[in-house]
């Protein structure tokens, strides 16, 4: 396997994992709202968690972009 292919696979796994993480956080938040409507007060915390996941994905993307250039 070529080096650039391995780097592309690494980047795909990192960004795919971030997308799965965001979906998981959103789905569990919606389940919590369904069970307890007052859980809407935690929306700020959920947004902060989602932002942290997005920052991780952005860092992975930037790292991958720098690594993919040769």
PDB file of N, H, CA, C and O in Angstrom:
ATOM      1  N   UNK A   1       0.849  -1.175   0.000  1.00  0.00           N
ATOM      2  CA  UNK A   1       0.000   0.000   0.000  1.00  0.00           C
ATOM      3  C   UNK A   1       0.896   1.240   0.000  1.00  0.00           C
ATOM      4  O   UNK A   1       1.890   1.312   0.723  1.00  0.00           O
ATOM      5  N   UNK A   2       0.525   2.188  -0.811  1.00  0.00           N
ATOM      6  H   UNK A   2      -0.283   2.129  -1.398  1.00  0.00           H
ATOM      7  CA  UNK A   2       1.305   3.416  -0.878  1.00  0.00           C
ATOM      8  C   UNK A   2       1.057   4.273   0.352  1.00  0.00           C
ATOM      9  O   UNK A   2       0.049   4.132   1.045  1.00  0.00           O
ATOM     10  N   UNK A   3       1.991   5.149   0.597  1.00  0.00           N
ATOM     11  H   UNK A   3       2.809   5.263   0.034  1.00  0.00           H
ATOM     12  CA  UNK A   3       1.904   6.006   1.774  1.00  0.00           C
ATOM     13  C   UNK A   3       0.704   6.933   1.677  1.00  0.00           C
ATOM     14  O   UNK A   3       0.007   7.143   2.669  1.00  0.00           O
ATOM     15  N   UNK A   4       0.455   7.480   0.517  1.00  0.00           N
ATOM     16  H   UNK A   4       1.021   7.309  -0.289  1.00  0.00           H
ATOM     17  CA  UNK A   4      -0.658   8.425   0.375  1.00  0.00           C
ATOM     18  C   UNK A   4      -2.005   7.718   0.568  1.00  0.00           C
ATOM     19  O   UNK A   4      -2.955   8.325   1.064  1.00  0.00           O
ATOM     20  N   UNK A   5      -2.091   6.459   0.185  1.00  0.00           N
ATOM     21  H   UNK A   5      -1.320   5.966  -0.217  1.00  0.00           H
ATOM     22  CA  UNK A   5      -3.321   5.701   0.407  1.00  0.00           C
ATOM     23  C   UNK A   5      -3.549   5.470   1.891  1.00  0.00           C
ATOM     24  O   UNK A   5      -4.675   5.580   2.377  1.00  0.00           O
ATOM     25  N   UNK A   6      -2.490   5.151   2.606  1.00  0.00           N
ATOM     26  H   UNK A   6      -1.575   5.062   2.211  1.00  0.00           H
ATOM     27  CA  UNK A   6      -2.608   4.945   4.050  1.00  0.00           C
ATOM     28  C   UNK A   6      -3.026   6.233   4.752  1.00  0.00           C
ATOM     29  O   UNK A   6      -3.831   6.200   5.683  1.00  0.00           O
ATOM     30  N   UNK A   7      -2.485   7.363   4.312  1.00  0.00           N
ATOM     31  H   UNK A   7      -1.831   7.390   3.556  1.00  0.00           H
ATOM     32  CA  UNK A   7      -2.856   8.655   4.899  1.00  0.00           C
ATOM     33  C   UNK A   7      -4.316   8.983   4.610  1.00  0.00           C
ATOM     34  O   UNK A   7      -5.020   9.508   5.473  1.00  0.00           O
ATOM     35  N   UNK A   8      -4.767   8.677   3.405  1.00  0.00           N
ATOM     36  H   UNK A   8      -4.195   8.251   2.704  1.00  0.00           H
ATOM     37  CA  UNK A   8      -6.158   8.942   3.045  1.00  0.00           C
ATOM     38  C   UNK A   8      -7.110   8.069   3.865  1.00  0.00           C
ATOM     39  O   UNK A   8      -8.172   8.532   4.279  1.00  0.00           O
ATOM     40  N   UNK A   9      -6.739   6.824   4.098  1.00  0.00           N
ATOM     41  H   UNK A   9      -5.876   6.448   3.762  1.00  0.00           H
ATOM     42  CA  UNK A   9      -7.559   5.932   4.931  1.00  0.00           C
ATOM     43  C   UNK A   9      -7.613   6.455   6.362  1.00  0.00           C
ATOM     44  O   UNK A   9      -8.671   6.437   6.990  1.00  0.00           O
ATOM     45  N   UNK A  10      -6.468   6.924   6.885  1.00  0.00           N
ATOM     46  H   UNK A  10      -5.608   6.939   6.375  1.00  0.00           H
ATOM     47  CA  UNK A  10      -6.429   7.488   8.229  1.00  0.00           C
ATOM     48  C   UNK A  10      -7.363   8.692   8.337  1.00  0.00           C
ATOM     49  O   UNK A  10      -8.103   8.824   9.312  1.00  0.00           O
ATOM     50  N   UNK A  11      -7.325   9.554   7.351  1.00  0.00           N
ATOM     51  H   UNK A  11      -6.723   9.447   6.559  1.00  0.00           H
ATOM     52  CA  UNK A  11      -8.174  10.741   7.351  1.00  0.00           C
ATOM     53  C   UNK A  11      -9.644  10.355   7.259  1.00  0.00           C
ATOM     54  O   UNK A  11     -10.480  10.948   7.941  1.00  0.00           O
ATOM     55  N   UNK A  12      -9.966   9.385   6.439  1.00  0.00           N
ATOM     56  H   UNK A  12      -9.286   8.904   5.885  1.00  0.00           H
ATOM     57  CA  UNK A  12     -11.345   8.930   6.321  1.00  0.00           C
ATOM     58  C   UNK A  12     -11.867   8.334   7.606  1.00  0.00           C
ATOM     59  O   UNK A  12     -13.017   8.571   7.974  1.00  0.00           O
ATOM     60  N   UNK A  13     -11.056   7.572   8.290  1.00  0.00           N
ATOM     61  H   UNK A  13     -10.121   7.379   7.991  1.00  0.00           H
ATOM     62  CA  UNK A  13     -11.470   6.985   9.571  1.00  0.00           C
ATOM     63  C   UNK A  13     -11.688   8.078  10.607  1.00  0.00           C
ATOM     64  O   UNK A  13     -12.659   8.031  11.362  1.00  0.00           O
ATOM     65  N   UNK A  14     -10.799   9.059  10.650  1.00  0.00           N
ATOM     66  H   UNK A  14     -10.010   9.097  10.036  1.00  0.00           H
ATOM     67  CA  UNK A  14     -10.924  10.138  11.632  1.00  0.00           C
ATOM     68  C   UNK A  14     -12.196  10.947  11.403  1.00  0.00           C
ATOM     69  O   UNK A  14     -12.932  11.220  12.351  1.00  0.00           O
ATOM     70  N   UNK A  15     -12.460  11.329  10.173  1.00  0.00           N
ATOM     71  H   UNK A  15     -11.862  11.107   9.403  1.00  0.00           H
ATOM     72  CA  UNK A  15     -13.644  12.141   9.888  1.00  0.00           C
ATOM     73  C   UNK A  15     -14.922  11.314  10.013  1.00  0.00           C
ATOM     74  O   UNK A  15     -15.951  11.827  10.453  1.00  0.00           O
ATOM     75  N   UNK A  16     -14.864  10.049   9.633  1.00  0.00           N
ATOM     76  H   UNK A  16     -14.028   9.632   9.276  1.00  0.00           H
ATOM     77  CA  UNK A  16     -16.029   9.183   9.807  1.00  0.00           C
ATOM     78  C   UNK A  16     -16.367   8.968  11.266  1.00  0.00           C
ATOM     79  O   UNK A  16     -17.540   8.934  11.639  1.00  0.00           O
ATOM     80  N   UNK A  17     -15.345   8.823  12.093  1.00  0.00           N
ATOM     81  H   UNK A  17     -14.392   8.851  11.790  1.00  0.00           H
ATOM     82  CA  UNK A  17     -15.573   8.654  13.527  1.00  0.00           C
ATOM     83  C   UNK A  17     -16.188   9.897  14.138  1.00  0.00           C
ATOM     84  O   UNK A  17     -17.047   9.796  15.014  1.00  0.00           O
ATOM     85  N   UNK A  18     -15.764  11.063  13.691  1.00  0.00           N
ATOM     86  H   UNK A  18     -15.066  11.145  12.980  1.00  0.00           H
ATOM     87  CA  UNK A  18     -16.347  12.312  14.194  1.00  0.00           C
ATOM     88  C   UNK A  18     -17.818  12.410  13.800  1.00  0.00           C
ATOM     89  O   UNK A  18     -18.649  12.843  14.598  1.00  0.00           O
ATOM     90  N   UNK A  19     -18.136  12.013  12.586  1.00  0.00           N
ATOM     91  H   UNK A  19     -17.461  11.661  11.938  1.00  0.00           H
ATOM     92  CA  UNK A  19     -19.535  12.056  12.150  1.00  0.00           C
ATOM     93  C   UNK A  19     -20.391  11.086  12.960  1.00  0.00           C
ATOM     94  O   UNK A  19     -21.515  11.417  13.341  1.00  0.00           O
ATOM     95  N   UNK A  20     -19.871   9.907  13.220  1.00  0.00           N
ATOM     96  H   UNK A  20     -18.958   9.639  12.911  1.00  0.00           H
ATOM     97  CA  UNK A  20     -20.603   8.932  14.039  1.00  0.00           C
ATOM     98  C   UNK A  20     -20.783   9.466  15.452  1.00  0.00           C
ATOM     99  O   UNK A  20     -21.848   9.300  16.047  1.00  0.00           O
ATOM    100  N   UNK A  21     -19.752  10.107  15.994  1.00  0.00           N
ATOM    101  H   UNK A  21     -18.887  10.243  15.510  1.00  0.00           H
ATOM    102  CA  UNK A  21     -19.842  10.680  17.335  1.00  0.00           C
ATOM    103  C   UNK A  21     -20.894  11.768  17.423  1.00  0.00           C
ATOM    104  O   UNK A  21     -21.649  11.825  18.394  1.00  0.00           O
ATOM    105  N   UNK A  22     -20.952  12.632  16.420  1.00  0.00           N
ATOM    106  H   UNK A  22     -20.339  12.586  15.631  1.00  0.00           H
ATOM    107  CA  UNK A  22     -21.979  13.679  16.418  1.00  0.00           C
ATOM    108  C   UNK A  22     -23.377  13.085  16.314  1.00  0.00           C
ATOM    109  O   UNK A  22     -24.303  13.555  16.975  1.00  0.00           O
ATOM    110  N   UNK A  23     -23.532  12.074  15.504  1.00  0.00           N
ATOM    111  H   UNK A  23     -22.780  11.692  14.967  1.00  0.00           H
ATOM    112  CA  UNK A  23     -24.833  11.417  15.390  1.00  0.00           C
ATOM    113  C   UNK A  23     -25.246  10.760  16.687  1.00  0.00           C
ATOM    114  O   UNK A  23     -26.416  10.802  17.068  1.00  0.00           O
ATOM    115  N   UNK A  24     -24.289  10.155  17.366  1.00  0.00           N
ATOM    116  H   UNK A  24     -23.338  10.122  17.057  1.00  0.00           H
ATOM    117  CA  UNK A  24     -24.560   9.492  18.646  1.00  0.00           C
ATOM    118  C   UNK A  24     -24.978  10.498  19.710  1.00  0.00           C
ATOM    119  O   UNK A  24     -25.929  10.262  20.455  1.00  0.00           O
ATOM    120  N   UNK A  25     -24.270  11.615  19.778  1.00  0.00           N
ATOM    121  H   UNK A  25     -23.497  11.806  19.173  1.00  0.00           H
ATOM    122  CA  UNK A  25     -24.617  12.655  20.752  1.00  0.00           C
ATOM    123  C   UNK A  25     -26.009  13.209  20.465  1.00  0.00           C
ATOM    124  O   UNK A  25     -26.815  13.369  21.381  1.00  0.00           O
ATOM    125  N   UNK A  26     -26.290  13.498  19.211  1.00  0.00           N
ATOM    126  H   UNK A  26     -25.634  13.368  18.467  1.00  0.00           H
ATOM    127  CA  UNK A  26     -27.605  14.031  18.845  1.00  0.00           C
ATOM    128  C   UNK A  26     -28.729  13.053  19.120  1.00  0.00           C
ATOM    129  O   UNK A  26     -29.782  13.444  19.624  1.00  0.00           O
ATOM    130  N   UNK A  27     -28.521  11.798  18.800  1.00  0.00           N
ATOM    131  H   UNK A  27     -27.665  11.481  18.390  1.00  0.00           H
ATOM    132  CA  UNK A  27     -29.566  10.798  19.013  1.00  0.00           C
ATOM    133  C   UNK A  27     -29.859  10.610  20.496  1.00  0.00           C
ATOM    134  O   UNK A  27     -31.018  10.518  20.900  1.00  0.00           O
ATOM    135  N   UNK A  28     -28.810  10.553  21.300  1.00  0.00           N
ATOM    136  H   UNK A  28     -27.868  10.627  20.972  1.00  0.00           H
ATOM    137  CA  UNK A  28     -29.030  10.383  22.732  1.00  0.00           C
ATOM    138  C   UNK A  28     -29.663  11.612  23.362  1.00  0.00           C
ATOM    139  O   UNK A  28     -30.440  11.487  24.309  1.00  0.00           O
ATOM    140  N   UNK A  29     -29.347  12.789  22.858  1.00  0.00           N
ATOM    141  H   UNK A  29     -28.716  12.891  22.089  1.00  0.00           H
ATOM    142  CA  UNK A  29     -29.984  14.002  23.370  1.00  0.00           C
ATOM    143  C   UNK A  29     -31.471  14.002  23.025  1.00  0.00           C
ATOM    144  O   UNK A  29     -32.299  14.389  23.850  1.00  0.00           O
ATOM    145  N   UNK A  30     -31.811  13.575  21.822  1.00  0.00           N
ATOM    146  H   UNK A  30     -31.138  13.261  21.152  1.00  0.00           H
ATOM    147  CA  UNK A  30     -33.224  13.518  21.439  1.00  0.00           C
ATOM    148  C   UNK A  30     -33.979  12.483  22.275  1.00  0.00           C
ATOM    149  O   UNK A  30     -35.135  12.703  22.637  1.00  0.00           O
ATOM    150  N   UNK A  31     -33.331  11.357  22.582  1.00  0.00           N
ATOM    151  H   UNK A  31     -32.392  11.178  22.287  1.00  0.00           H
ATOM    152  CA  UNK A  31     -33.962  10.365  23.454  1.00  0.00           C
ATOM    153  C   UNK A  31     -34.192  10.940  24.846  1.00  0.00           C
ATOM    154  O   UNK A  31     -35.235  10.704  25.456  1.00  0.00           O
ATOM    155  N   UNK A  32     -33.223  11.692  25.343  1.00  0.00           N
ATOM    156  H   UNK A  32     -32.375  11.883  24.848  1.00  0.00           H
ATOM    157  CA  UNK A  32     -33.372  12.304  26.668  1.00  0.00           C
ATOM    158  C   UNK A  32     -34.507  13.323  26.669  1.00  0.00           C
ATOM    159  O   UNK A  32     -35.250  13.421  27.645  1.00  0.00           O
ATOM    160  N   UNK A  33     -34.645  14.082  25.582  1.00  0.00           N
ATOM    161  H   UNK A  33     -34.041  14.002  24.789  1.00  0.00           H
ATOM    162  CA  UNK A  33     -35.745  15.043  25.491  1.00  0.00           C
ATOM    163  C   UNK A  33     -37.089  14.342  25.431  1.00  0.00           C
ATOM    164  O   UNK A  33     -38.077  14.840  25.973  1.00  0.00           O
ATOM    165  N   UNK A  34     -37.134  13.191  24.779  1.00  0.00           N
ATOM    166  H   UNK A  34     -36.332  12.787  24.339  1.00  0.00           H
ATOM    167  CA  UNK A  34     -38.382  12.438  24.710  1.00  0.00           C
ATOM    168  C   UNK A  34     -38.805  11.910  26.073  1.00  0.00           C
ATOM    169  O   UNK A  34     -39.991  11.899  26.401  1.00  0.00           O
ATOM    170  N   UNK A  35     -37.839  11.477  26.860  1.00  0.00           N
ATOM    171  H   UNK A  35     -36.875  11.487  26.594  1.00  0.00           H
ATOM    172  CA  UNK A  35     -38.142  10.948  28.187  1.00  0.00           C
ATOM    173  C   UNK A  35     -38.411  12.057  29.198  1.00  0.00           C
ATOM    174  O   UNK A  35     -39.285  11.929  30.056  1.00  0.00           O
ATOM    175  N   UNK A  36     -37.655  13.143  29.090  1.00  0.00           N
ATOM    176  H   UNK A  36     -36.945  13.247  28.393  1.00  0.00           H
ATOM    177  CA  UNK A  36     -37.753  14.214  30.069  1.00  0.00           C
ATOM    178  C   UNK A  36     -37.660  15.553  29.343  1.00  0.00           C
ATOM    179  O   UNK A  36     -36.560  15.999  29.019  1.00  0.00           O
ATOM    180  N   UNK A  37     -38.791  16.198  29.082  1.00  0.00           N
ATOM    181  H   UNK A  37     -39.685  15.835  29.345  1.00  0.00           H
ATOM    182  CA  UNK A  37     -38.772  17.450  28.318  1.00  0.00           C
ATOM    183  C   UNK A  37     -37.955  18.558  28.980  1.00  0.00           C
ATOM    184  O   UNK A  37     -37.518  19.487  28.301  1.00  0.00           O
ATOM    185  N   UNK A  38     -37.744  18.477  30.285  1.00  0.00           N
ATOM    186  H   UNK A  38     -38.100  17.722  30.837  1.00  0.00           H
ATOM    187  CA  UNK A  38     -36.955  19.504  30.947  1.00  0.00           C
ATOM    188  C   UNK A  38     -35.463  19.340  30.698  1.00  0.00           C
ATOM    189  O   UNK A  38     -34.662  20.163  31.142  1.00  0.00           O
ATOM    190  N   UNK A  39     -35.090  18.285  29.991  1.00  0.00           N
ATOM    191  H   UNK A  39     -35.741  17.617  29.630  1.00  0.00           H
ATOM    192  CA  UNK A  39     -33.683  18.092  29.640  1.00  0.00           C
ATOM    193  C   UNK A  39     -33.234  19.116  28.605  1.00  0.00           C
ATOM    194  O   UNK A  39     -32.048  19.197  28.285  1.00  0.00           O
ATOM    195  N   UNK A  40     -34.166  19.890  28.084  1.00  0.00           N
ATOM    196  H   UNK A  40     -35.130  19.824  28.344  1.00  0.00           H
ATOM    197  CA  UNK A  40     -33.821  20.937  27.127  1.00  0.00           C
ATOM    198  C   UNK A  40     -32.916  22.001  27.720  1.00  0.00           C
ATOM    199  O   UNK A  40     -32.280  22.764  26.993  1.00  0.00           O
ATOM    200  N   UNK A  41     -32.861  22.050  29.053  1.00  0.00           N
ATOM    201  H   UNK A  41     -33.377  21.431  29.644  1.00  0.00           H
ATOM    202  CA  UNK A  41     -31.980  23.017  29.708  1.00  0.00           C
ATOM    203  C   UNK A  41     -30.510  22.674  29.500  1.00  0.00           C
ATOM    204  O   UNK A  41     -29.643  23.526  29.692  1.00  0.00           O
ATOM    205  N   UNK A  42     -30.225  21.450  29.114  1.00  0.00           N
ATOM    206  H   UNK A  42     -30.930  20.758  28.958  1.00  0.00           H
ATOM    207  CA  UNK A  42     -28.845  21.009  28.899  1.00  0.00           C
ATOM    208  C   UNK A  42     -28.386  21.238  27.460  1.00  0.00           C
ATOM    209  O   UNK A  42     -27.345  20.723  27.053  1.00  0.00           O
ATOM    210  N   UNK A  43     -29.153  22.003  26.694  1.00  0.00           N
ATOM    211  H   UNK A  43     -29.999  22.421  27.025  1.00  0.00           H
ATOM    212  CA  UNK A  43     -28.808  22.214  25.287  1.00  0.00           C
ATOM    213  C   UNK A  43     -27.443  22.872  25.132  1.00  0.00           C
ATOM    214  O   UNK A  43     -26.703  22.561  24.198  1.00  0.00           O
ATOM    215  N   UNK A  44     -27.110  23.776  26.040  1.00  0.00           N
ATOM    216  H   UNK A  44     -27.712  24.029  26.798  1.00  0.00           H
ATOM    217  CA  UNK A  44     -25.802  24.434  25.959  1.00  0.00           C
ATOM    218  C   UNK A  44     -24.664  23.453  26.114  1.00  0.00           C
ATOM    219  O   UNK A  44     -23.655  23.551  25.417  1.00  0.00           O
ATOM    220  N   UNK A  45     -24.817  22.506  27.024  1.00  0.00           N
ATOM    221  H   UNK A  45     -25.637  22.426  27.591  1.00  0.00           H
ATOM    222  CA  UNK A  45     -23.777  21.503  27.219  1.00  0.00           C
ATOM    223  C   UNK A  45     -23.648  20.601  25.998  1.00  0.00           C
ATOM    224  O   UNK A  45     -22.544  20.211  25.620  1.00  0.00           O
ATOM    225  N   UNK A  46     -24.770  20.276  25.392  1.00  0.00           N
ATOM    226  H   UNK A  46     -25.667  20.592  25.699  1.00  0.00           H
ATOM    227  CA  UNK A  46     -24.735  19.417  24.202  1.00  0.00           C
ATOM    228  C   UNK A  46     -24.047  20.138  23.057  1.00  0.00           C
ATOM    229  O   UNK A  46     -23.296  19.525  22.299  1.00  0.00           O
ATOM    230  N   UNK A  47     -24.295  21.434  22.925  1.00  0.00           N
ATOM    231  H   UNK A  47     -24.905  21.933  23.541  1.00  0.00           H
ATOM    232  CA  UNK A  47     -23.645  22.206  21.864  1.00  0.00           C
ATOM    233  C   UNK A  47     -22.143  22.269  22.097  1.00  0.00           C
ATOM    234  O   UNK A  47     -21.365  22.182  21.147  1.00  0.00           O
ATOM    235  N   UNK A  48     -21.729  22.418  23.348  1.00  0.00           N
ATOM    236  H   UNK A  48     -22.361  22.489  24.120  1.00  0.00           H
ATOM    237  CA  UNK A  48     -20.298  22.449  23.653  1.00  0.00           C
ATOM    238  C   UNK A  48     -19.652  21.099  23.334  1.00  0.00           C
ATOM    239  O   UNK A  48     -18.550  21.056  22.787  1.00  0.00           O
ATOM    240  N   UNK A  49     -20.325  20.005  23.667  1.00  0.00           N
ATOM    241  H   UNK A  49     -21.220  20.040  24.111  1.00  0.00           H
ATOM    242  CA  UNK A  49     -19.794  18.679  23.361  1.00  0.00           C
ATOM    243  C   UNK A  49     -19.692  18.479  21.852  1.00  0.00           C
ATOM    244  O   UNK A  49     -18.695  17.953  21.358  1.00  0.00           O
ATOM    245  N   UNK A  50     -20.725  18.899  21.122  1.00  0.00           N
ATOM    246  H   UNK A  50     -21.535  19.327  21.523  1.00  0.00           H
ATOM    247  CA  UNK A  50     -20.693  18.777  19.662  1.00  0.00           C
ATOM    248  C   UNK A  50     -19.567  19.624  19.081  1.00  0.00           C
ATOM    249  O   UNK A  50     -18.907  19.205  18.130  1.00  0.00           O
ATOM    250  N   UNK A  51     -19.342  20.806  19.640  1.00  0.00           N
ATOM    251  H   UNK A  51     -19.878  21.146  20.413  1.00  0.00           H
ATOM    252  CA  UNK A  51     -18.248  21.655  19.157  1.00  0.00           C
ATOM    253  C   UNK A  51     -16.898  21.009  19.410  1.00  0.00           C
ATOM    254  O   UNK A  51     -15.990  21.118  18.585  1.00  0.00           O
ATOM    255  N   UNK A  52     -16.760  20.334  20.548  1.00  0.00           N
ATOM    256  H   UNK A  52     -17.497  20.246  21.218  1.00  0.00           H
ATOM    257  CA  UNK A  52     -15.499  19.647  20.840  1.00  0.00           C
ATOM    258  C   UNK A  52     -15.252  18.519  19.845  1.00  0.00           C
ATOM    259  O   UNK A  52     -14.117  18.296  19.422  1.00  0.00           O
ATOM    260  N   UNK A  53     -16.309  17.813  19.474  1.00  0.00           N
ATOM    261  H   UNK A  53     -17.231  17.995  19.817  1.00  0.00           H
ATOM    262  CA  UNK A  53     -16.170  16.747  18.479  1.00  0.00           C
ATOM    263  C   UNK A  53     -15.788  17.346  17.125  1.00  0.00           C
ATOM    264  O   UNK A  53     -14.946  16.799  16.414  1.00  0.00           O
ATOM    265  N   UNK A  54     -16.412  18.474  16.774  1.00  0.00           N
ATOM    266  H   UNK A  54     -17.096  18.919  17.352  1.00  0.00           H
ATOM    267  CA  UNK A  54     -16.108  19.123  15.499  1.00  0.00           C
ATOM    268  C   UNK A  54     -14.670  19.628  15.458  1.00  0.00           C
ATOM    269  O   UNK A  54     -14.012  19.537  14.421  1.00  0.00           O
ATOM    270  N   UNK A  55     -14.176  20.161  16.578  1.00  0.00           N
ATOM    271  H   UNK A  55     -14.710  20.235  17.420  1.00  0.00           H
ATOM    272  CA  UNK A  55     -12.785  20.631  16.620  1.00  0.00           C
ATOM    273  C   UNK A  55     -11.833  19.463  16.401  1.00  0.00           C
ATOM    274  O   UNK A  55     -10.828  19.597  15.703  1.00  0.00           O
ATOM    275  N   UNK A  56     -12.148  18.330  16.993  1.00  0.00           N
ATOM    276  H   UNK A  56     -12.965  18.222  17.560  1.00  0.00           H
ATOM    277  CA  UNK A  56     -11.314  17.147  16.790  1.00  0.00           C
ATOM    278  C   UNK A  56     -11.314  16.755  15.312  1.00  0.00           C
ATOM    279  O   UNK A  56     -10.267  16.420  14.757  1.00  0.00           O
ATOM    280  N   UNK A  57     -12.477  16.798  14.683  1.00  0.00           N
ATOM    281  H   UNK A  57     -13.327  17.070  15.134  1.00  0.00           H
ATOM    282  CA  UNK A  57     -12.557  16.465  13.256  1.00  0.00           C
ATOM    283  C   UNK A  57     -11.788  17.485  12.415  1.00  0.00           C
ATOM    284  O   UNK A  57     -11.116  17.121  11.450  1.00  0.00           O
ATOM    285  N   UNK A  58     -11.890  18.753  12.783  1.00  0.00           N
ATOM    286  H   UNK A  58     -12.436  19.048  13.567  1.00  0.00           H
ATOM    287  CA  UNK A  58     -11.168  19.785  12.039  1.00  0.00           C
ATOM    288  C   UNK A  58      -9.663  19.603  12.167  1.00  0.00           C
ATOM    289  O   UNK A  58      -8.931  19.739  11.186  1.00  0.00           O
ATOM    290  N   UNK A  59      -9.200  19.297  13.372  1.00  0.00           N
ATOM    291  H   UNK A  59      -9.794  19.187  14.169  1.00  0.00           H
ATOM    292  CA  UNK A  59      -7.771  19.052  13.557  1.00  0.00           C
ATOM    293  C   UNK A  59      -7.305  17.834  12.765  1.00  0.00           C
ATOM    294  O   UNK A  59      -6.221  17.843  12.182  1.00  0.00           O
ATOM    295  N   UNK A  60      -8.124  16.792  12.748  1.00  0.00           N
ATOM    296  H   UNK A  60      -9.004  16.785  13.221  1.00  0.00           H
ATOM    297  CA  UNK A  60      -7.773  15.603  11.960  1.00  0.00           C
ATOM    298  C   UNK A  60      -7.710  15.949  10.475  1.00  0.00           C
ATOM    299  O   UNK A  60      -6.831  15.475   9.756  1.00  0.00           O
ATOM    300  N   UNK A  61      -8.648  16.776  10.023  1.00  0.00           N
ATOM    301  H   UNK A  61      -9.362  17.161  10.607  1.00  0.00           H
ATOM    302  CA  UNK A  61      -8.655  17.175   8.615  1.00  0.00           C
ATOM    303  C   UNK A  61      -7.419  17.997   8.273  1.00  0.00           C
ATOM    304  O   UNK A  61      -6.779  17.764   7.247  1.00  0.00           O
ATOM    305  N   UNK A  62      -7.082  18.958   9.130  1.00  0.00           N
ATOM    306  H   UNK A  62      -7.601  19.147   9.963  1.00  0.00           H
ATOM    307  CA  UNK A  62      -5.908  19.785   8.855  1.00  0.00           C
ATOM    308  C   UNK A  62      -4.626  18.963   8.899  1.00  0.00           C
ATOM    309  O   UNK A  62      -3.743  19.134   8.059  1.00  0.00           O
ATOM    310  N   UNK A  63      -4.530  18.082   9.871  1.00  0.00           N
ATOM    311  H   UNK A  63      -5.248  17.944  10.553  1.00  0.00           H
ATOM    312  CA  UNK A  63      -3.356  17.208   9.951  1.00  0.00           C
ATOM    313  C   UNK A  63      -3.265  16.333   8.706  1.00  0.00           C
ATOM    314  O   UNK A  63      -2.189  16.165   8.133  1.00  0.00           O
ATOM    315  N   UNK A  64      -4.394  15.783   8.297  1.00  0.00           N
ATOM    316  H   UNK A  64      -5.268  15.919   8.762  1.00  0.00           H
ATOM    317  CA  UNK A  64      -4.403  14.953   7.094  1.00  0.00           C
ATOM    318  C   UNK A  64      -4.056  15.742   5.846  1.00  0.00           C
ATOM    319  O   UNK A  64      -3.371  15.240   4.954  1.00  0.00           O
ATOM    320  N   UNK A  65      -4.533  16.988   5.784  1.00  0.00           N
ATOM    321  H   UNK A  65      -5.089  17.396   6.508  1.00  0.00           H
ATOM    322  CA  UNK A  65      -4.240  17.823   4.620  1.00  0.00           C
ATOM    323  C   UNK A  65      -2.748  18.111   4.541  1.00  0.00           C
ATOM    324  O   UNK A  65      -2.175  18.110   3.452  1.00  0.00           O
ATOM    325  N   UNK A  66      -2.114  18.356   5.678  1.00  0.00           N
ATOM    326  H   UNK A  66      -2.579  18.357   6.563  1.00  0.00           H
ATOM    327  CA  UNK A  66      -0.678  18.598   5.679  1.00  0.00           C
ATOM    328  C   UNK A  66       0.096  17.324   5.385  1.00  0.00           C
ATOM    329  O   UNK A  66       1.142  17.369   4.736  1.00  0.00           O
ATOM    330  N   UNK A  67      -0.406  16.192   5.854  1.00  0.00           N
ATOM    331  H   UNK A  67      -1.255  16.156   6.381  1.00  0.00           H
ATOM    332  CA  UNK A  67       0.308  14.941   5.620  1.00  0.00           C
ATOM    333  C   UNK A  67       0.162  14.455   4.178  1.00  0.00           C
ATOM    334  O   UNK A  67       1.056  13.796   3.647  1.00  0.00           O
ATOM    335  N   UNK A  68      -0.956  14.780   3.552  1.00  0.00           N
ATOM    336  H   UNK A  68      -1.682  15.316   3.983  1.00  0.00           H
ATOM    337  CA  UNK A  68      -1.196  14.281   2.198  1.00  0.00           C
ATOM    338  C   UNK A  68      -0.363  15.027   1.169  1.00  0.00           C
ATOM    339  O   UNK A  68      -0.149  14.522   0.067  1.00  0.00           O
ATOM    340  N   UNK A  69       0.107  16.209   1.507  1.00  0.00           N
ATOM    341  H   UNK A  69      -0.066  16.619   2.402  1.00  0.00           H
ATOM    342  CA  UNK A  69       0.957  16.930   0.561  1.00  0.00           C
ATOM    343  C   UNK A  69       2.380  16.395   0.666  1.00  0.00           C
ATOM    344  O   UNK A  69       2.915  16.208   1.759  1.00  0.00           O
ATOM    345  N   UNK A  70       2.955  16.164  -0.455  1.00  0.00           N
ATOM    346  H   UNK A  70       2.520  16.316  -1.343  1.00  0.00           H
ATOM    347  CA  UNK A  70       4.328  15.627  -0.455  1.00  0.00           C
ATOM    348  C   UNK A  70       5.239  16.505  -1.249  1.00  0.00           C
ATOM    349  O   UNK A  70       6.430  16.216  -1.363  1.00  0.00           O
TER     350      UNK A  70
END
